[in-house]
Each structure stands twice: as structure tokens, then as C-alpha cells.
């Protein structure tokens, strides 16, 4: 009796301890297992009761996804019975009633149920029942995905649709993700996703400019990291968009360009488009509209502008059959009226050139002044007194010998020669003839008849 009472006390103490620690008598660390096909899995069980003080009875059973249920193992504390169909496929581990499945295949997927009855020794109370369910999923690793595009050629925006398909040869429970330019795509009013087994489809209706880019898909499952497909480019014909006129010269205020006189200015018309646009430049001056140039770049010479003129650039996409246009006004800044006239006549006279010309003119005038002063004749006024011209060696005058007519004032003009100071002396009129005979100095004798020759000269 004493021994029996002591045993009952021990069982009560064990139950008390289990109640304080946990209400579970068994514990399964993992209730979900993701296993690669062909690999083993252990459905581990941890018991929380003293094995020597209890009797146990239980079963492991398997329920397939289809709903079919099969008993795999029946066991007690003393015996174990494994279903004959699974003897080579299962291992029952005592005393913790764990179950190992070897080389899983698709038929091994499903739920595994553990039913365990526990009764403590020398107890008259009810049998304790414990149940647990472990879910096992068998995965096939994902192969590299393959992507295809339809149509294979470039598509026109707002007119065509595009379909991209991604698939894998192997893999179970494959999850696909679509990316454009490495950015994840989600469903929208134009993006539609569908999946059938190991194939997913992205349908774009209708294609727009923003759909242009590089596409690829990523396939994964619980046992395979994301595997990307090769990239596929979706080429979309679009535009023109955001048409504008730019220039590195001049001052722009809104739609007005102001340039300086004499400038050669280049304007460039740009728009976002695929393929490139055709550009046409149109002049709208003087109430007349005419095409002046074809191409993205326009050259304008400011001196050819008589007044402010309006220009228009028109962009046209030959594939999308869309066009856009923008216009601006070109104004030439006017500094001086004379300079503006000179510019209109085609001159390129700069301020630096004006300074150079003025300097040359002033220097030339100074040189001319000094040359004139240096080379001008020296005039000597001499009075010839009333004495016979025969004594004075008057100049020879044919047909005239009256000495009274020789009275007056004479200018001797001396032009500098080689020996002016040494041999051109005029100290006496008696040497006039000899001086004139010399070739070093030339004298020009000019007669001035005074109003009263005899009186004025004698006084």
C-alpha cells in the first residue's frame, strides 16, 4: 500500500509539473515542410510525458490532396505495425513516435495526421487524446524560364497590342513575376496577367509609349530562388512628344528670341519620337506663310531681317502619322541707325576696325603736314635798286631792253638741292648769272611791279 501510494503521488507531481509548463503532452517543432522531390523528410515529435509511467496507442495516417486517406502506421508502447505498401518508404522511430518518409514524390504530398492516446499507470481517469497535423509539400526545382513576344516586330502606339509569354519546363507551384526595365509590373486597365500551370502571359492592350522597354520574367518556388529569363525588347513607335525649339545664341523670353545685329544664329527643333521625325521650318512674316527649310536645324542671318519675324517648326512622324508644331518670334536688337543700315547692306564693320581706320587717318594727316612743311620752296625777297641793268646782269628778255622796266621787287625761290648752303648764296646780284648756271640750286625769278615802281623802291 505504501508503494502504491508513493507511485500515485509521483504521477500527480508529474501532471502538476506538465500543467505548469505546458498543457501539451506532445510537441511537433514544424507543422509545415517544403521538401524537394527525391529528398527525405522527418516528421519529428517531442514527447512531454514520462514513458515509463504511461501506456500509449496511436496511428499515423496520410490524406492526399485528392481527399484519399491511408493509414501508414499503427503503434502501441510495445508493438509497431507499418502498412505493407509503405514498409520500404517509411521509418517509425520509437519511443518519441516520429515518422520519417524516404525519397518523397508527388504522391507523398498532403497532410499527415498523428492520433495519440495516452493513459497514465494506476489511473482510473479518462484517456488523454492528442492530435496533430503536419502538412508536407513536395516541390520540383524550377528550370530557367523562357520568354516569347508577339508580334516579333515593333508595334505602333494606340494601334497595336502586344503579348509576352513566359514558361518553365520543370517546377511545381511556380510563381512568376514580370519586370520592365527592372521594375515590377502590376495589373492595370491595359496590363492583363494569366497563368496556366507553368506558363504565364502578359497581354498589353493597347500599346503606348511608356510600354517601350526591356522585359523579362522571374520564376521561383519555395525551394528555388528567382531565376530570370533572357531579356526581350519591346520596340514601340510613338510621338512626336514635347516639341521645342532651342538655340545656344540670343536671349529667349517665352516664345521670343532676341539676337544681336550681325549674328549668325542656329535654331534646333527637337521632339521625343520613335522613329525620328521629319522637320519643316515655316516663315510667317508679312502675312505670308512659306516653307523655308527642311530638317531639324535652321540657320538665320540677322542682317537679313528687316523686322520681327515669326517662325514655325513642324514635326511629323511618318510611322505613327502624328504631327506637332511650335512657333516663336525672332527679334533683332537695334543699337544705332547707321550701324543697322550698314548691317542691312551686308557690312560686318566692327568697333575695332573703326578705331584702326581712325588711327591710320590721323597718322597719315600728320605725315602729310610734315612732308609739306619740309619740301616747301624758300622764298627770298630782294629789291633791285635803280641802277643800269647792264651792271646787274639782268635776265635775258627777248625784244625788250628798256632798263626802266627792270625796277621792282623780285622773289628768288630756292628749291633745296644737294649743295644749297655752300653754293646757293645770293650775296650779290652780280653773281646771279653764275649761280643760275650751277645745277645745285634752282632760282625762280618772279617780278612784282609795284603800283609806283620808282618811288616805292627808292624810298
VEXDREN-2710 file (C-alpha; in Angstrom, 1 decimal):
% VEXDREN-2710
k/r/px/py/pz
1/UNK/0.0/0.0/0.0
2/UNK/2.8/2.4/0.8
3/UNK/4.5/1.7/-2.6
4/UNK/1.2/2.2/-4.4
5/UNK/0.6/5.5/-2.7
6/UNK/4.1/6.7/-3.5
7/UNK/3.6/5.9/-7.2
8/UNK/0.3/7.8/-7.3
9/UNK/2.0/10.8/-5.7
10/UNK/4.7/10.8/-8.3
11/UNK/2.2/10.7/-11.2
12/UNK/0.3/13.6/-9.6
13/UNK/3.5/15.6/-9.3
14/UNK/4.4/14.9/-13.0
15/UNK/1.0/16.0/-14.1
16/UNK/1.3/19.1/-12.0
17/UNK/4.6/20.0/-13.5
18/UNK/3.3/19.4/-17.0
19/UNK/0.3/21.6/-16.3
20/UNK/2.6/24.5/-15.1
21/UNK/4.9/24.2/-18.0
22/UNK/2.6/23.4/-20.9
23/UNK/-0.8/21.8/-21.4
24/UNK/0.6/19.8/-24.3
25/UNK/1.9/16.3/-23.8
26/UNK/3.5/16.2/-27.3
27/UNK/5.1/18.9/-29.4
28/UNK/5.9/19.0/-33.1
29/UNK/8.5/21.6/-33.9
30/UNK/7.4/22.1/-37.5
31/UNK/3.9/21.7/-38.8
32/UNK/4.8/22.6/-42.5
33/UNK/7.5/21.0/-44.6
34/UNK/8.6/22.1/-48.1
35/UNK/10.7/19.3/-49.5
36/UNK/12.4/18.9/-52.8
37/UNK/11.3/15.9/-54.7
38/UNK/13.5/12.8/-54.0
39/UNK/14.7/14.1/-50.6
40/UNK/13.7/12.6/-47.2
41/UNK/11.7/14.4/-44.5
42/UNK/11.4/13.7/-40.8
43/UNK/8.1/14.4/-39.0
44/UNK/9.6/15.0/-35.6
45/UNK/7.6/14.6/-32.4
46/UNK/8.7/15.7/-28.9
47/UNK/7.0/13.9/-26.0
48/UNK/6.4/15.6/-22.7
49/UNK/5.4/12.7/-20.5
50/UNK/7.3/10.0/-18.6
51/UNK/7.4/7.0/-20.9
52/UNK/7.7/4.5/-18.1
53/UNK/4.5/5.7/-16.4
54/UNK/2.2/5.7/-19.3
55/UNK/0.6/3.5/-21.9
56/UNK/0.2/4.8/-25.5
57/UNK/-1.6/3.9/-28.6
58/UNK/-1.7/5.8/-31.8
59/UNK/-1.6/6.0/-35.6
60/UNK/0.0/8.0/-38.4
61/UNK/-2.2/8.5/-41.5
62/UNK/-1.9/10.3/-44.8
63/UNK/-4.5/12.4/-46.6
64/UNK/-3.7/13.2/-50.2
65/UNK/-4.8/16.5/-51.9
66/UNK/-7.5/14.4/-53.7
67/UNK/-9.0/13.5/-50.3
68/UNK/-7.9/9.9/-50.1
69/UNK/-6.9/8.8/-46.6
70/UNK/-4.5/6.0/-45.9
71/UNK/-3.3/4.6/-42.5
72/UNK/0.5/4.3/-42.5
73/UNK/1.5/3.1/-39.0
74/UNK/-0.3/1.7/-36.1
75/UNK/1.6/1.5/-32.8
76/UNK/1.5/0.9/-29.1
77/UNK/4.2/1.1/-26.5
78/UNK/5.1/-2.5/-27.2
79/UNK/4.3/-3.0/-30.9
80/UNK/4.5/-1.2/-34.3
81/UNK/2.6/-2.2/-37.4
82/UNK/3.6/-0.4/-40.7
83/UNK/1.3/-0.6/-43.7
84/UNK/2.8/-3.3/-46.0
85/UNK/2.5/-0.9/-49.0
86/UNK/4.9/1.6/-47.3
87/UNK/7.4/-0.6/-45.4
88/UNK/10.3/0.4/-47.7
89/UNK/9.1/4.0/-47.8
90/UNK/8.6/4.8/-44.1
91/UNK/10.6/4.6/-40.9
92/UNK/8.8/4.8/-37.5
93/UNK/11.1/5.9/-34.7
94/UNK/10.4/5.0/-31.1
95/UNK/9.9/5.9/-28.4
96/UNK/9.0/9.5/-29.5
97/UNK/6.7/8.2/-32.2
98/UNK/8.4/10.3/-35.0
99/UNK/7.9/9.4/-38.7
100/UNK/10.5/9.6/-41.5
101/UNK/9.5/9.5/-45.2
102/UNK/12.2/8.5/-47.6
103/UNK/12.6/9.9/-51.1
104/UNK/9.4/12.0/-51.4
105/UNK/7.4/12.1/-54.6
106/UNK/4.3/13.9/-55.7
107/UNK/2.1/11.1/-54.2
108/UNK/3.6/11.9/-50.8
109/UNK/2.2/15.4/-50.7
110/UNK/-0.7/16.1/-48.3
111/UNK/-1.5/16.1/-44.7
112/UNK/0.0/13.7/-42.1
113/UNK/-2.2/13.1/-39.0
114/UNK/-0.9/11.8/-35.7
115/UNK/-3.6/10.4/-33.3
116/UNK/-2.2/9.5/-29.9
117/UNK/-4.0/8.1/-26.9
118/UNK/-2.1/8.5/-23.5
119/UNK/-3.1/6.8/-20.2
120/UNK/-1.1/7.0/-17.1
121/UNK/-0.5/3.9/-14.9
122/UNK/-2.7/3.3/-11.9
123/UNK/-5.1/6.0/-13.1
124/UNK/-8.8/5.5/-13.3
125/UNK/-9.3/8.7/-15.1
126/UNK/-10.1/9.2/-18.8
127/UNK/-7.6/8.5/-21.6
128/UNK/-5.8/11.7/-22.8
129/UNK/-6.1/12.2/-26.6
130/UNK/-3.6/14.2/-28.6
131/UNK/-3.9/15.0/-32.3
132/UNK/-1.5/16.9/-34.6
133/UNK/-1.5/17.5/-38.4
134/UNK/1.7/18.1/-40.4
135/UNK/1.5/19.5/-44.0
136/UNK/4.1/18.3/-46.5
137/UNK/4.6/19.9/-49.9
138/UNK/6.8/18.3/-52.5
139/UNK/8.5/20.7/-54.8
140/UNK/10.2/20.3/-58.1
141/UNK/13.0/22.9/-58.6
142/UNK/12.2/25.5/-61.2
143/UNK/14.1/25.4/-64.5
144/UNK/15.2/28.6/-66.3
145/UNK/12.1/30.4/-67.7
146/UNK/11.8/31.1/-71.5
147/UNK/10.1/34.3/-72.8
148/UNK/8.5/34.9/-76.1
149/UNK/7.0/38.1/-77.7
150/UNK/4.2/38.5/-80.2
151/UNK/4.4/40.2/-82.6
152/UNK/8.1/40.0/-83.0
153/UNK/8.4/43.3/-84.8
154/UNK/8.0/46.8/-83.5
155/UNK/4.4/48.0/-82.8
156/UNK/2.7/51.3/-83.3
157/UNK/1.3/53.1/-80.2
158/UNK/-2.5/53.4/-79.9
159/UNK/-3.0/51.0/-82.8
160/UNK/-1.5/47.6/-81.8
161/UNK/-1.5/45.1/-78.9
162/UNK/1.4/43.0/-77.6
163/UNK/1.6/39.6/-75.9
164/UNK/4.5/38.2/-73.9
165/UNK/4.6/34.6/-72.7
166/UNK/6.9/33.1/-70.0
167/UNK/7.1/29.4/-69.2
168/UNK/9.2/26.8/-67.5
169/UNK/9.8/23.1/-68.4
170/UNK/10.1/21.9/-64.8
171/UNK/8.9/23.2/-61.5
172/UNK/5.9/22.9/-59.2
173/UNK/3.9/25.7/-57.6
174/UNK/5.8/28.2/-59.8
175/UNK/5.4/31.9/-59.0
176/UNK/6.0/34.3/-61.9
177/UNK/6.9/38.0/-61.8
178/UNK/7.0/40.4/-64.8
179/UNK/9.5/43.3/-64.9
180/UNK/10.1/46.1/-67.4
181/UNK/13.4/47.9/-67.1
182/UNK/14.0/46.0/-63.8
183/UNK/10.7/47.5/-62.4
184/UNK/8.0/45.1/-61.2
185/UNK/4.7/45.3/-63.2
186/UNK/1.3/45.0/-61.7
187/UNK/-2.2/44.6/-63.2
188/UNK/-3.8/47.7/-64.7
189/UNK/-6.5/48.6/-67.2
190/UNK/-4.1/47.8/-70.0
191/UNK/-1.9/45.1/-68.4
192/UNK/-3.6/41.6/-68.0
193/UNK/-1.9/38.6/-66.4
194/UNK/-2.9/35.0/-66.8
195/UNK/-1.3/31.7/-65.7
196/UNK/-1.9/28.1/-66.7
197/UNK/0.3/25.5/-64.9
198/UNK/3.8/26.5/-65.7
199/UNK/3.1/29.3/-68.2
200/UNK/2.1/32.9/-67.6
201/UNK/1.1/35.5/-70.1
202/UNK/1.2/39.3/-70.1
203/UNK/-1.2/41.0/-72.5
204/UNK/-0.9/44.7/-73.2
205/UNK/-3.9/46.5/-74.8
206/UNK/-3.3/48.9/-76.4
207/UNK/0.4/49.7/-76.6
208/UNK/1.6/53.1/-75.5
209/UNK/4.9/55.0/-75.5
210/UNK/5.5/54.1/-71.8
211/UNK/5.4/50.4/-72.7
212/UNK/8.6/50.7/-74.6
213/UNK/11.5/48.9/-72.8
214/UNK/13.2/45.7/-71.8
215/UNK/11.0/42.9/-70.4
216/UNK/11.9/39.7/-68.6
217/UNK/10.1/37.4/-66.2
218/UNK/11.3/35.7/-63.0
219/UNK/10.2/32.2/-61.9
220/UNK/10.5/30.8/-58.4
221/UNK/9.0/28.5/-55.8
222/UNK/9.7/27.6/-52.2
223/UNK/12.8/25.6/-53.0
224/UNK/14.2/27.7/-55.9
225/UNK/15.4/31.2/-55.8
226/UNK/14.2/33.6/-58.5
227/UNK/15.5/32.7/-61.9
228/UNK/15.3/35.4/-64.6
229/UNK/14.6/34.8/-68.2
230/UNK/16.6/36.4/-71.0
231/UNK/15.6/40.0/-71.8
232/UNK/13.2/40.8/-74.6
233/UNK/12.9/44.4/-76.0
234/UNK/9.5/45.8/-76.9
235/UNK/10.0/48.5/-79.5
236/UNK/7.2/51.0/-79.8
237/UNK/6.8/53.6/-82.5
238/UNK/5.5/56.8/-80.9
239/UNK/5.5/60.6/-81.0
240/UNK/6.2/63.3/-81.6
241/UNK/6.0/64.5/-78.0
242/UNK/7.4/67.6/-76.2
243/UNK/8.3/69.5/-79.3
244/UNK/10.5/72.6/-78.6
245/UNK/12.9/74.9/-80.3
246/UNK/16.4/75.6/-78.7
247/UNK/19.3/77.8/-79.5
248/UNK/22.6/78.5/-77.8
249/UNK/22.6/82.1/-79.0
250/UNK/20.4/85.0/-78.3
251/UNK/18.1/85.8/-75.4
252/UNK/14.9/83.8/-75.0
253/UNK/11.8/85.2/-73.2
254/UNK/8.9/82.9/-73.6
255/UNK/8.4/82.4/-77.3
256/UNK/10.6/85.4/-78.3
257/UNK/14.2/85.1/-79.3
258/UNK/16.2/88.4/-79.3
259/UNK/19.5/88.4/-81.2
260/UNK/22.2/91.0/-81.8
261/UNK/22.8/92.6/-85.2
262/UNK/25.3/90.8/-87.4
263/UNK/24.9/87.4/-85.6
264/UNK/24.5/84.1/-87.4
265/UNK/22.1/82.1/-85.3
266/UNK/21.2/78.4/-85.4
267/UNK/17.9/77.0/-84.2
268/UNK/17.3/73.3/-83.5
269/UNK/13.9/71.7/-83.4
270/UNK/13.6/68.7/-81.1
271/UNK/10.9/66.2/-80.2
272/UNK/10.6/62.9/-78.4
273/UNK/9.8/60.4/-81.2
274/UNK/10.5/57.0/-82.5
275/UNK/11.5/56.8/-85.3
276/UNK/13.0/60.3/-85.7
277/UNK/10.7/62.9/-87.1
278/UNK/10.7/64.8/-90.3
279/UNK/11.0/68.6/-89.6
280/UNK/9.8/71.6/-91.7
281/UNK/10.5/75.2/-91.0
282/UNK/7.9/77.8/-92.0
283/UNK/8.2/81.6/-92.1
284/UNK/5.1/83.6/-91.3
285/UNK/6.4/87.1/-92.0
286/UNK/4.5/89.8/-93.9
287/UNK/1.2/87.9/-93.8
288/UNK/2.8/85.2/-96.0
289/UNK/3.4/81.6/-95.0
290/UNK/6.1/79.6/-96.8
291/UNK/8.3/76.6/-96.2
292/UNK/11.9/77.9/-96.0
293/UNK/13.8/74.8/-94.9
294/UNK/13.5/71.1/-94.2
295/UNK/15.5/69.5/-91.4
296/UNK/15.9/69.8/-87.7
297/UNK/18.4/72.7/-87.9
298/UNK/17.7/76.2/-89.2
299/UNK/20.3/78.9/-89.9
300/UNK/19.2/82.6/-89.7
301/UNK/21.4/85.7/-90.5
302/UNK/20.1/88.6/-88.5
303/UNK/21.0/91.3/-91.0
304/UNK/18.6/89.8/-93.4
305/UNK/15.7/90.5/-91.0
306/UNK/14.0/93.8/-91.8
307/UNK/11.7/93.4/-88.8
308/UNK/10.5/90.9/-86.2
309/UNK/9.5/87.7/-87.9
310/UNK/7.6/84.6/-86.8
311/UNK/8.9/81.1/-87.5
312/UNK/7.1/77.7/-87.1
313/UNK/8.7/74.3/-86.7
314/UNK/6.5/71.3/-87.6
315/UNK/7.5/67.7/-86.7
316/UNK/5.9/64.7/-88.4
317/UNK/6.3/61.0/-87.6
318/UNK/5.9/59.0/-90.8
319/UNK/5.0/55.8/-89.0
320/UNK/2.5/56.9/-86.4
321/UNK/1.1/59.6/-88.8
322/UNK/1.1/62.1/-85.9
323/UNK/2.5/65.6/-86.0
324/UNK/3.1/68.6/-83.7
325/UNK/4.2/72.1/-84.2
326/UNK/5.6/75.1/-82.2
327/UNK/6.3/78.7/-83.2
328/UNK/8.5/81.6/-81.9
329/UNK/9.2/85.2/-82.8
330/UNK/12.7/86.4/-83.8
331/UNK/13.6/90.0/-83.0
332/UNK/16.9/91.8/-83.8
333/UNK/18.2/94.3/-81.2
334/UNK/18.9/97.7/-82.8
335/UNK/21.8/99.7/-81.5
336/UNK/22.4/102.6/-83.9
337/UNK/20.6/103.6/-87.1
338/UNK/23.8/103.9/-89.0
339/UNK/25.1/100.7/-87.8
340/UNK/21.8/99.0/-88.6
341/UNK/21.9/100.4/-92.1
342/UNK/25.4/99.2/-92.5
343/UNK/24.4/95.7/-91.3
344/UNK/21.5/95.6/-93.7
345/UNK/23.9/96.4/-96.6
346/UNK/25.9/93.3/-95.6
347/UNK/28.8/95.1/-93.8
348/UNK/30.5/93.5/-90.9
349/UNK/32.3/96.7/-89.7
350/UNK/33.3/96.2/-86.1
351/UNK/34.2/98.9/-83.5
352/UNK/37.8/97.6/-83.5
353/UNK/38.0/98.2/-87.3
354/UNK/36.7/101.8/-86.7
355/UNK/39.4/102.5/-84.2
356/UNK/42.1/101.2/-86.6
357/UNK/40.9/103.3/-89.6
358/UNK/40.7/106.4/-87.5
359/UNK/44.2/105.9/-86.2
360/UNK/45.6/105.4/-89.7
361/UNK/43.9/108.5/-91.0
362/UNK/45.3/110.7/-88.2
363/UNK/48.8/109.4/-88.7
364/UNK/48.6/110.0/-92.4
365/UNK/47.5/113.6/-91.9
366/UNK/50.4/114.2/-89.7
367/UNK/52.9/112.7/-92.2
368/UNK/51.5/114.9/-95.0
369/UNK/51.8/118.0/-92.9
370/UNK/55.5/117.4/-92.1
371/UNK/56.3/116.5/-95.6
372/UNK/54.7/119.6/-97.0
373/UNK/56.5/121.8/-94.5
374/UNK/59.8/120.2/-95.2
375/UNK/59.6/120.3/-99.0
376/UNK/58.0/123.7/-99.5
377/UNK/60.2/126.3/-101.5
378/UNK/62.1/129.1/-99.7
379/UNK/61.3/132.5/-101.0
380/UNK/63.8/135.4/-100.8
381/UNK/62.6/138.9/-101.4
382/UNK/65.2/141.2/-102.8
383/UNK/65.0/144.7/-104.1
384/UNK/66.8/145.7/-107.2
385/UNK/67.7/149.3/-106.9
386/UNK/67.8/151.7/-109.7
387/UNK/71.0/151.0/-111.5
388/UNK/71.6/150.1/-115.0
389/UNK/70.5/146.6/-115.7
390/UNK/73.7/146.2/-117.7
391/UNK/75.6/146.4/-114.4
392/UNK/73.3/144.0/-112.8
393/UNK/73.3/141.2/-115.3
394/UNK/69.6/141.2/-115.7
395/UNK/67.9/138.2/-117.0
396/UNK/67.6/138.0/-120.7
397/UNK/64.3/139.0/-122.2
398/UNK/64.0/138.9/-125.9
399/UNK/62.6/142.0/-127.6
400/UNK/62.9/144.1/-124.5
401/UNK/65.9/146.2/-123.4
402/UNK/64.3/149.1/-121.5
403/UNK/66.1/149.3/-118.2
404/UNK/63.3/151.2/-116.6
405/UNK/61.1/148.2/-116.7
406/UNK/63.6/146.2/-114.6
407/UNK/62.8/148.2/-111.5
408/UNK/60.8/146.3/-108.9
409/UNK/60.8/143.6/-106.3
410/UNK/62.0/140.1/-107.2
411/UNK/61.4/136.7/-105.5
412/UNK/64.2/134.2/-105.6
413/UNK/62.6/130.9/-105.0
414/UNK/65.1/128.3/-103.8
415/UNK/64.3/124.6/-104.1
416/UNK/66.7/122.6/-101.8
417/UNK/69.3/120.8/-103.7
418/UNK/72.5/118.9/-103.0
419/UNK/74.7/121.9/-102.2
420/UNK/72.1/124.6/-101.2
421/UNK/74.1/126.2/-98.3
422/UNK/77.5/126.1/-100.0
423/UNK/76.9/127.2/-103.5
424/UNK/73.4/128.8/-103.5
425/UNK/74.5/132.1/-101.9
426/UNK/72.7/135.2/-103.1
427/UNK/75.0/137.8/-101.5
428/UNK/75.1/139.9/-104.7
429/UNK/73.2/140.1/-107.8
430/UNK/76.4/140.4/-109.7
431/UNK/76.8/136.6/-109.3
432/UNK/73.2/135.8/-110.2
433/UNK/74.2/134.6/-113.6
434/UNK/76.9/132.3/-112.3
435/UNK/74.5/131.0/-109.6
436/UNK/71.9/130.2/-112.2
437/UNK/74.4/128.4/-114.3
438/UNK/75.0/126.0/-111.4
439/UNK/72.8/123.0/-111.2
440/UNK/72.8/122.6/-107.4
441/UNK/70.2/125.2/-106.8
442/UNK/67.3/126.5/-108.9
443/UNK/66.1/130.1/-108.7
444/UNK/62.7/131.1/-109.9
445/UNK/62.7/134.9/-110.5
446/UNK/59.3/136.4/-110.3
447/UNK/58.7/140.0/-111.0
448/UNK/56.3/142.1/-108.9
449/UNK/55.6/145.5/-110.3
450/UNK/54.6/147.9/-107.6
451/UNK/52.0/150.4/-108.2
452/UNK/54.6/153.2/-108.1
453/UNK/57.7/151.5/-109.0
454/UNK/60.2/154.4/-109.0
455/UNK/59.0/155.9/-105.8
456/UNK/58.3/152.9/-103.7
457/UNK/61.5/151.2/-104.3
458/UNK/63.7/154.3/-103.8
459/UNK/62.3/155.5/-100.6
END
